[in-house]
Amino acid sequence: MGLEEENTPVSIRGEDRFSRFMFGAPKNQPHKSVNDEINYMQIIEQVDHIVESVKELKPLLNMVTPVVKKYFPKK
């Protein structure tokens, strides 16, 4: 049943993401467009989340900086 499928070796060219990245898509298969797989709205939301997190952490960093400078003075 499924045991035979699990034991079959992966083809050298193009069966997994790493092989496609390193060696390219096989010649007999059409190349998928990268733009079809990218969700731009999700990327924009993640960048926005990162920017908001940095804005929230900036006051904390300003409070911690004098303490760090006290224990690690410049030489």
N, C-alpha and C positions, 0 to 999 in steps of 0.2 A: 504494500500500500504506500504510505508516505515514507517508509524507511529507505526505499531506493532513491527517492528524490533528495533526501538529506545527505546521502553518501556520494552523490554526483559531484565531481570537482567543478569549481567555478572556472569558466573560460578565462584565458589569459587576457583577452582584450574586451573590455567594455561591459562586463556583467555587473560590476559593483561601482560605486561612486569613485573610489580611489583609483581604480584602473581607468575609468573614463577620464579622470582628471590628469593622470600621468601619461596615458597613451592615446587619448582621444577616443571618439566614438568609432565603432567598427564601420567599415566602408559600406557594407550592405544594409545598414540601418540608417534611416534618415536622422539627421541631427536635430535634437529638440532645441528650440530657442530658449535662451536663458531668461529672457523677459517673461516668458509664460510661467515660470516657476517662482518669480520674485513677487512678494506682496509688499508693494511700496508703502502702503498705509501702515502696515505693521512696523516697518523699519522707521518711519517717521514717528510713530507713537513710542517706540523704544528709545529713540534719540531724545525725544521730549522728556521722557521719564528720567533719563540719565541727567539731562540739564537741570531738571527740577531737583533731583537728589543732590547734585553738586551745590545748588543754591542753598539747600537746607543744611548742608555740611559746612559751608563756608564760615558761618559764625562760630561753630565748634572749633574749627581749625584756628581761627583768630584767638580763641581763648587758650588753646593748647600750645601755641607757638611760643609765648614767653616762658612757659615751664620747660619746654624742650631746650630753648636757648640757655636757660639757667643751668641745666645739667650737662649740656654739650656746648660749651662756649667755643668760639673760634680761636684757633691757635695762632 
